[in-house]
Amino acid sequence: MADSVPATPEPSEEIRGLVDGLNYAQKVERSLDLIREAFDEHGDGLVVANSLGKDSCVVWDLAKRISPKIRGFIVTTRFKPAETVEFMHRTVERHPELRVFRNDVAIPDRFYESDPDSCCNTLKVEPTRRAVADMGVSCWVTGLRCTEGRTRTDYRETEHRDEGLVKLNPILLWYEREIWQYLALHQVPVNPLYNQGYRSLGCAPCTRISAGADERAGRWVGTSKCGGECGIHTRPLRGSRLDLRLA
């Protein structure tokens, strides 16, 4: 029997109004304004989290349009597909202001099957926490979108989930088609795995090509995390978790 994926809930009425009420050009300008305002406030403390996926490619390009001085970090794991690793090397070669973080601690064999939550926490969340600390981050910029999947509908463009750390989601309102529109118009390089049919990219053992409305349906298929999150967007990265505040 095929693995079932829960229906994707709708974003809040307020966010949905912006998602459907703004056109592509308006969303691009809104995203640029959000990054510009945050960079004016945080300066070198503003850092982009680059997952090497299509959404991160857009956010990275938007950020560099605001200032070439903006830095970023990549969290990689020992299980990333060869195509992603090669794309990472090419990206860092072009942008040495991107730092790469990974956790090489010993883990049980097939940890991604026996305990996928702990595997993600060890290999993804912990290196992200280290990146935030080592790079002196006061505002981290993500490629999260509320239209991407069932677990990403309750986010805001500006969030305060950790004390002393702002989380900025500047493309929260974009549709998948608008991501590809931007990438095509600005000729932004993307991970070659998309040419094979993937819509959401992760570690090789936990990512499949999928169909359907939910872009993330191919992540962690067959586990309790199916279509879910690795924890970077749901667990505290610094200090105490605070209430969200709408931008």
C-alpha positions as CSV (number, residue, x, y, z in Angstrom):
1,M,0.0,0.0,0.0
2,A,1.3,3.4,-0.9
3,D,2.3,5.7,2.0
4,S,-0.4,8.3,2.6
5,V,0.3,12.0,3.2
6,P,-2.0,14.1,5.3
7,A,-3.8,16.9,3.5
8,T,-2.0,20.2,3.4
9,P,-3.7,22.7,5.8
10,E,-4.2,26.3,4.6
11,P,-2.0,29.2,6.0
12,S,-3.8,31.7,8.2
13,E,-6.3,34.0,6.6
14,E,-4.0,37.0,6.9
15,I,-1.1,35.2,5.2
16,R,-3.3,33.6,2.6
17,G,-4.6,37.1,1.7
18,L,-1.0,38.2,1.0
19,V,-0.1,34.9,-0.9
20,D,-3.0,35.3,-3.3
21,G,-3.3,39.1,-3.2
22,L,0.3,40.0,-4.3
23,N,1.6,39.4,-7.8
24,Y,5.0,38.0,-8.6
25,A,6.7,41.5,-8.9
26,Q,5.1,42.7,-5.7
27,K,6.4,39.6,-3.9
28,V,9.9,40.1,-5.2
29,E,9.9,43.8,-4.0
30,R,8.4,42.8,-0.6
31,S,11.2,40.1,-0.1
32,L,13.9,42.6,-1.1
33,D,12.5,45.2,1.4
34,L,12.4,42.6,4.2
35,I,16.0,41.7,3.6
36,R,17.1,45.3,3.2
37,E,15.4,46.4,6.4
38,A,16.9,43.5,8.4
39,F,20.3,44.1,7.0
40,D,20.1,47.8,7.9
41,E,19.3,46.7,11.5
42,H,21.6,43.7,11.9
43,G,24.5,44.4,9.5
44,D,27.0,41.6,9.7
45,G,24.7,39.8,12.1
46,L,22.4,39.0,9.3
47,V,23.3,35.6,7.8
48,V,21.5,33.5,5.2
49,A,21.0,29.8,5.8
50,N,21.5,28.2,2.4
51,S,20.2,24.6,2.0
52,L,21.3,24.5,-1.6
53,G,17.6,23.9,-2.6
54,K,15.7,26.1,-5.1
55,D,14.2,28.3,-2.4
56,S,17.6,29.0,-0.8
57,C,19.0,29.8,-4.2
58,V,16.3,32.5,-4.6
59,V,16.9,33.9,-1.1
60,W,20.7,33.9,-1.6
61,D,20.3,35.8,-4.9
62,L,17.9,38.3,-3.3
63,A,20.3,38.9,-0.4
64,K,23.3,39.5,-2.7
65,R,21.2,42.1,-4.6
66,I,20.9,44.0,-1.3
67,S,24.6,43.7,-0.4
68,P,27.5,41.6,-1.6
69,K,28.8,41.7,2.0
70,I,26.0,39.4,3.3
71,R,27.3,36.1,4.5
72,G,25.7,32.7,4.7
73,F,26.2,29.1,5.9
74,I,25.4,25.7,4.6
75,V,24.7,22.7,6.7
76,T,25.6,19.4,5.0
77,T,25.6,15.8,6.1
78,R,27.5,12.6,5.3
79,F,24.3,11.4,3.5
80,K,23.8,14.2,1.0
81,P,23.5,13.0,-2.6
82,A,26.6,13.4,-4.8
83,E,24.9,15.9,-7.0
84,T,24.2,18.1,-4.0
85,V,27.8,17.8,-2.8
86,E,29.1,18.8,-6.2
87,F,26.6,21.7,-6.4
88,M,27.8,22.8,-2.9
89,H,31.4,22.9,-3.9
90,R,30.6,25.0,-7.0
91,T,28.5,27.4,-5.0
92,V,31.1,27.9,-2.3
93,E,33.8,28.4,-4.9
94,R,31.7,31.2,-6.4
95,H,30.8,32.6,-2.9
96,P,33.6,32.0,-0.3
97,E,31.5,34.0,2.1
98,L,29.4,30.9,2.5
99,R,30.7,28.7,5.4
100,V,30.0,25.0,5.5
101,F,29.1,23.2,8.8
102,R,28.7,19.5,9.4
103,N,28.7,17.1,12.3
104,D,31.0,14.1,11.9
105,V,30.2,12.5,15.3
106,A,29.8,8.7,15.2
107,I,26.2,7.5,14.8
108,P,24.6,4.1,14.7
109,D,24.3,2.4,11.3
110,R,21.1,3.3,9.4
111,F,20.3,5.8,12.1
112,Y,18.0,7.6,9.6
113,E,15.8,4.5,9.7
114,S,15.9,3.6,13.4
115,D,15.6,7.1,14.8
116,P,15.1,9.7,12.0
117,D,14.3,12.5,14.5
118,S,17.6,12.0,16.4
119,C,19.5,11.6,13.2
120,C,18.2,15.0,11.9
121,N,18.9,16.6,15.3
122,T,22.5,15.3,15.3
123,L,23.4,16.0,11.7
124,K,21.3,19.1,10.9
125,V,20.1,20.9,14.0
126,E,23.3,20.8,16.0
127,P,25.5,22.1,13.1
128,T,22.9,24.9,12.6
129,R,23.2,25.9,16.3
130,R,27.0,25.9,15.9
131,A,26.8,28.1,12.8
132,V,24.5,30.6,14.6
133,A,27.0,30.8,17.5
134,D,30.2,30.8,15.5
135,M,29.1,33.4,13.0
136,G,27.6,35.7,15.6
137,V,24.2,35.6,14.0
138,S,21.5,37.9,15.3
139,C,19.2,37.4,12.3
140,W,19.1,34.3,10.2
141,V,17.4,34.3,6.8
142,T,15.7,31.2,5.5
143,G,14.0,30.0,2.3
144,L,10.9,28.7,4.1
145,R,7.5,29.1,2.3
146,C,4.0,28.7,3.7
147,T,2.8,27.1,0.4
148,E,5.4,24.3,0.5
149,G,3.8,21.7,2.7
150,R,1.5,20.8,5.6
151,T,4.1,21.6,8.3
152,R,4.9,25.1,7.0
153,T,1.6,26.9,7.2
154,D,1.9,28.7,10.6
155,Y,5.0,30.7,10.1
156,R,5.4,34.5,9.8
157,E,7.8,36.6,7.7
158,T,9.6,37.8,10.9
159,E,9.7,35.5,13.9
160,H,11.3,35.6,17.4
161,R,11.6,31.9,18.2
162,D,14.8,32.2,20.2
163,E,15.9,34.9,22.6
164,G,18.3,37.3,20.8
165,L,17.8,35.7,17.4
166,V,15.5,36.9,14.7
167,K,14.3,34.5,12.0
168,L,13.5,36.1,8.7
169,N,11.4,34.2,6.1
170,P,11.4,36.7,3.2
171,I,9.9,34.4,0.5
172,L,7.2,33.0,2.8
173,L,4.4,34.2,0.5
174,W,5.8,32.8,-2.8
175,Y,4.3,29.9,-4.7
176,E,6.6,27.2,-6.2
177,R,5.9,28.5,-9.7
178,E,7.1,31.9,-8.6
179,I,10.4,30.4,-7.3
180,W,11.0,28.8,-10.7
181,Q,10.0,32.0,-12.5
182,Y,12.6,34.0,-10.5
183,L,15.3,31.4,-11.1
184,A,14.7,31.4,-14.8
185,L,14.4,35.2,-15.2
186,H,17.6,35.8,-13.2
187,Q,19.5,32.7,-14.5
188,V,20.3,31.5,-11.0
189,P,22.1,28.1,-11.0
190,V,20.2,25.3,-9.2
191,N,20.8,21.8,-7.9
192,P,20.8,19.3,-10.9
193,L,18.6,16.9,-8.9
194,Y,15.6,19.0,-10.0
195,N,16.2,17.9,-13.5
196,Q,15.5,14.3,-12.3
197,G,12.1,15.3,-11.0
198,Y,12.7,16.0,-7.3
199,R,10.7,18.9,-5.8
200,S,12.2,19.0,-2.3
201,L,15.8,18.0,-1.5
202,G,17.3,16.3,1.5
203,C,19.6,13.5,2.4
204,A,19.7,10.6,-0.1
205,P,18.2,7.8,2.1
206,C,15.3,10.0,3.1
207,T,14.3,11.7,-0.1
208,R,12.2,10.4,-3.0
209,I,10.7,11.8,-6.2
210,S,7.0,12.4,-5.4
211,A,3.8,13.6,-6.9
212,G,0.9,15.5,-5.6
213,A,0.3,19.0,-4.2
214,D,2.6,18.7,-1.2
215,E,6.2,19.5,-2.4
216,R,7.6,17.8,0.7
217,A,5.7,14.5,0.3
218,G,8.9,12.8,-0.8
219,R,10.8,13.5,2.5
220,W,11.1,10.7,5.1
221,V,8.6,8.5,3.3
222,G,7.6,5.5,5.4
223,T,8.5,7.1,8.7
224,S,6.6,9.2,11.3
225,K,8.4,12.3,9.8
226,C,6.9,11.8,6.3
227,G,6.6,15.2,4.6
228,G,7.7,16.8,7.9
229,E,10.7,18.7,9.2
230,C,14.3,18.0,10.2
231,G,13.9,20.3,13.2
232,I,15.9,23.4,12.1
233,H,12.6,25.3,11.8
234,T,10.9,23.8,14.9
235,R,13.6,23.6,17.6
236,P,15.3,26.4,19.5
237,L,18.7,27.4,18.1
238,R,19.6,29.7,21.0
239,G,18.2,30.6,24.4
240,S,14.5,30.2,25.2
241,R,11.8,29.8,22.7
242,L,9.5,32.9,22.6
243,D,6.1,33.6,21.1
244,L,6.0,34.4,17.4
245,R,5.5,38.0,16.4
246,L,4.0,39.0,13.1
247,A,6.2,41.3,11.0
